[in-house]
Amino acid sequence: MISAIDKAVRIGTSGWSYPRGQGSWNGIFYPAKPKNELELYSQVFNVVEVNATFYRLLDPETARAWVMITPKDFEFAIKVWQKFTHPEMFQKATGAEPEITQQDYDDFKRSINPIAEECKLACLLIQFSEWFASTPQHRAALSTLLHQFQDYPVAVELRHISWGEKASETKALLDSYGAGWAYIDMPELPGTIKQELEPQRLLYLRFHGRNREKWRVHEAAEERYDYLYSEEELKPFAEKVREIAAAGGRKVLIFFNNHVRGQAPANALMMAHQIGLPSTATVRAEFAKAFPAINDAVKEIQIPAEKEPNQGVLFSA
């Protein structure tokens, strides 16, 4: 029998493809030369947070291919386009003016439609930077986005401390559109939000790691996410999520963004085990060796053959 917790909670990672750099997943979570990372990923987790849609509009054919290659019950949490939330970043990356039109909204919706129409859309994530404060102008911008995407399940990540200081106003705005307020775990720095993990109809948790030293000053962007949560650090969250999910009537989405060297999938499996979700994953021996704490969180550890084929297989038959 499937419990209320099993029905409510989905756990995955922020992104699934990290083939380059010192923080690559290849040779650890994936084989050294994986044939299709999303297909392999979806055999371990039932949800993923999509990073690509933040940087560019998704080709609908690509979205359709994702739908086809993943299991029927797999879901995608889609980050909205940076043009809507980070106009200066958009201008720097593209050289184009960040003036937003209705056509932009329509194009974004069209790009993710193959996922939505197959009921594989977990929700949209509207993510703002830690410099996006609760000002009249910014509240109006958020209202516009929420209005545009009111037909979708939505979670909003707000990192600036002012949103928490005006929590009643923030909740009222989000509630008026049925949107969830994403809970984030990140380094505690001056100006960053302070939150309590509270029940919501859509409870969205993002774990960015606690690499305080590298969060704002780093040479490579991946350095800020180089952090591995301990079992003791995850335990309070697991207990609270289990309590909230057991009450029923909730959807809980949990994503780990501390992606360097496969730390995110390791922590995701650890969290799932602590919450009490069934251990169904089979993982590579290299992954289990790198993260011994996952041993109780997986169903099976795949012992490699003498010579691993180039395309690689994450699961044994």
CORJO-V972252 format. One record per residue. SS is DSSP state (A for helix, B for strand, O for the rest). D_CENTER is the distance of its C-alpha to the mean C-alpha in Angstrom with 2 decimals. Layout:
ss:SS d_center:D_CENTER
ss:SS d_center:D_CENTER
This chain:
ss:O d_center:27.79
ss:O d_center:24.15
ss:O d_center:23.51
ss:A d_center:21.88
ss:A d_center:19.14
ss:A d_center:18.56
ss:A d_center:18.44
ss:A d_center:16.14
ss:B d_center:13.32
ss:B d_center:10.55
ss:B d_center:8.57
ss:B d_center:6.60
ss:B d_center:5.01
ss:B d_center:3.62
ss:O d_center:6.81
ss:O d_center:9.73
ss:O d_center:12.73
ss:O d_center:14.15
ss:O d_center:17.85
ss:O d_center:19.54
ss:O d_center:20.32
ss:O d_center:20.99
ss:O d_center:17.40
ss:O d_center:17.47
ss:O d_center:16.29
ss:B d_center:19.45
ss:O d_center:22.16
ss:O d_center:19.95
ss:O d_center:17.16
ss:B d_center:18.67
ss:O d_center:22.38
ss:O d_center:23.76
ss:O d_center:24.02
ss:O d_center:21.55
ss:O d_center:22.68
ss:O d_center:19.49
ss:A d_center:16.20
ss:A d_center:14.23
ss:A d_center:17.12
ss:A d_center:17.12
ss:A d_center:13.43
ss:O d_center:13.92
ss:O d_center:16.84
ss:O d_center:14.93
ss:O d_center:11.81
ss:O d_center:11.93
ss:B d_center:8.50
ss:B d_center:5.96
ss:B d_center:3.67
ss:B d_center:6.92
ss:O d_center:8.14
ss:A d_center:11.73
ss:A d_center:12.28
ss:A d_center:12.07
ss:A d_center:15.00
ss:O d_center:17.13
ss:O d_center:17.99
ss:O d_center:17.09
ss:O d_center:20.24
ss:A d_center:20.66
ss:A d_center:22.15
ss:A d_center:19.10
ss:A d_center:17.04
ss:A d_center:19.93
ss:A d_center:19.91
ss:A d_center:16.29
ss:A d_center:17.46
ss:A d_center:20.56
ss:A d_center:19.24
ss:O d_center:16.81
ss:O d_center:18.23
ss:O d_center:19.32
ss:O d_center:17.00
ss:O d_center:13.77
ss:B d_center:11.29
ss:B d_center:9.00
ss:B d_center:6.85
ss:B d_center:8.58
ss:B d_center:8.64
ss:O d_center:12.34
ss:O d_center:14.79
ss:A d_center:15.68
ss:A d_center:19.22
ss:A d_center:18.47
ss:A d_center:16.83
ss:O d_center:18.03
ss:A d_center:21.50
ss:A d_center:22.92
ss:A d_center:20.19
ss:A d_center:20.75
ss:A d_center:24.50
ss:A d_center:24.39
ss:A d_center:22.40
ss:A d_center:24.47
ss:O d_center:27.70
ss:O d_center:27.61
ss:O d_center:28.19
ss:O d_center:25.15
ss:O d_center:27.23
ss:O d_center:25.21
ss:O d_center:27.08
ss:A d_center:26.76
ss:A d_center:26.69
ss:A d_center:23.40
ss:A d_center:21.81
ss:A d_center:23.60
ss:A d_center:22.58
ss:A d_center:18.86
ss:A d_center:19.35
ss:A d_center:21.50
ss:A d_center:19.04
ss:A d_center:16.47
ss:A d_center:19.36
ss:A d_center:19.61
ss:A d_center:16.25
ss:A d_center:17.25
ss:A d_center:20.78
ss:O d_center:19.93
ss:O d_center:18.01
ss:O d_center:14.77
ss:B d_center:12.85
ss:B d_center:10.71
ss:B d_center:10.64
ss:B d_center:10.53
ss:B d_center:8.71
ss:B d_center:11.65
ss:B d_center:10.90
ss:O d_center:14.13
ss:O d_center:15.48
ss:O d_center:17.24
ss:O d_center:20.47
ss:O d_center:19.94
ss:O d_center:22.37
ss:O d_center:23.57
ss:O d_center:26.57
ss:A d_center:28.37
ss:A d_center:27.33
ss:A d_center:23.62
ss:A d_center:23.80
ss:A d_center:25.59
ss:A d_center:22.98
ss:A d_center:20.24
ss:A d_center:22.71
ss:A d_center:23.26
ss:A d_center:19.65
ss:A d_center:19.41
ss:A d_center:22.70
ss:A d_center:21.75
ss:O d_center:18.74
ss:O d_center:20.43
ss:O d_center:20.72
ss:O d_center:16.99
ss:O d_center:14.81
ss:B d_center:13.13
ss:B d_center:11.17
ss:B d_center:12.22
ss:B d_center:11.21
ss:O d_center:14.65
ss:O d_center:15.37
ss:B d_center:19.16
ss:A d_center:21.42
ss:A d_center:23.47
ss:A d_center:21.04
ss:A d_center:21.33
ss:A d_center:25.06
ss:O d_center:25.43
ss:A d_center:23.24
ss:A d_center:25.63
ss:A d_center:25.62
ss:A d_center:21.85
ss:A d_center:21.55
ss:A d_center:24.44
ss:A d_center:22.98
ss:A d_center:19.65
ss:A d_center:21.66
ss:A d_center:24.05
ss:O d_center:21.49
ss:O d_center:19.83
ss:O d_center:16.49
ss:B d_center:14.31
ss:B d_center:14.06
ss:O d_center:10.70
ss:B d_center:11.63
ss:B d_center:10.74
ss:B d_center:12.22
ss:O d_center:13.66
ss:O d_center:17.27
ss:O d_center:19.87
ss:O d_center:21.68
ss:O d_center:24.25
ss:O d_center:22.90
ss:B d_center:19.39
ss:O d_center:18.62
ss:O d_center:19.69
ss:O d_center:18.26
ss:O d_center:19.21
ss:O d_center:16.96
ss:O d_center:18.75
ss:O d_center:18.77
ss:O d_center:17.48
ss:O d_center:17.70
ss:B d_center:13.98
ss:B d_center:12.42
ss:B d_center:8.83
ss:B d_center:8.10
ss:B d_center:6.24
ss:B d_center:8.30
ss:O d_center:9.49
ss:O d_center:12.69
ss:O d_center:16.19
ss:O d_center:17.90
ss:A d_center:20.11
ss:A d_center:22.66
ss:A d_center:20.53
ss:A d_center:18.17
ss:O d_center:20.58
ss:O d_center:23.04
ss:O d_center:22.15
ss:O d_center:23.57
ss:O d_center:20.51
ss:A d_center:17.12
ss:A d_center:15.52
ss:A d_center:17.86
ss:A d_center:16.03
ss:A d_center:13.12
ss:O d_center:15.84
ss:O d_center:15.74
ss:O d_center:15.98
ss:O d_center:15.85
ss:O d_center:19.05
ss:A d_center:19.69
ss:A d_center:21.46
ss:A d_center:18.64
ss:A d_center:16.32
ss:A d_center:19.25
ss:A d_center:19.55
ss:A d_center:16.02
ss:A d_center:16.65
ss:A d_center:20.00
ss:A d_center:18.90
ss:A d_center:16.22
ss:A d_center:18.94
ss:A d_center:21.43
ss:A d_center:19.49
ss:A d_center:18.53
ss:A d_center:22.11
ss:O d_center:23.56
ss:O d_center:22.29
ss:O d_center:21.41
ss:O d_center:17.73
ss:B d_center:14.40
ss:B d_center:11.84
ss:B d_center:8.11
ss:B d_center:6.73
ss:B d_center:3.87
ss:B d_center:6.03
ss:O d_center:6.46
ss:O d_center:10.17
ss:O d_center:10.49
ss:A d_center:14.26
ss:A d_center:16.50
ss:A d_center:14.16
ss:A d_center:13.58
ss:A d_center:9.90
ss:A d_center:11.06
ss:A d_center:14.09
ss:A d_center:12.65
ss:A d_center:10.51
ss:A d_center:13.94
ss:A d_center:15.77
ss:A d_center:13.94
ss:A d_center:14.51
ss:A d_center:18.08
ss:A d_center:18.68
ss:A d_center:17.65
ss:O d_center:20.05
ss:O d_center:18.23
ss:O d_center:20.43
ss:O d_center:20.31
ss:O d_center:20.24
ss:O d_center:18.87
ss:B d_center:21.32
ss:B d_center:20.36
ss:B d_center:22.42
ss:A d_center:24.99
ss:A d_center:23.85
ss:A d_center:20.39
ss:A d_center:22.14
ss:A d_center:24.63
ss:A d_center:22.15
ss:O d_center:20.46
ss:A d_center:23.27
ss:A d_center:21.42
ss:A d_center:19.59
ss:A d_center:23.01
ss:A d_center:23.21
ss:A d_center:19.73
ss:O d_center:20.56
ss:O d_center:23.28
ss:B d_center:24.79
ss:B d_center:24.89
ss:B d_center:26.11
ss:O d_center:29.21
ss:O d_center:29.52
ss:O d_center:32.66
ss:O d_center:35.10
ss:O d_center:33.71
ss:O d_center:30.20
ss:O d_center:30.37
ss:O d_center:28.76
ss:O d_center:26.33
ss:O d_center:25.14
ss:O d_center:24.12
ss:O d_center:21.34
ss:O d_center:22.96
ss:O d_center:26.61
ss:O d_center:28.39
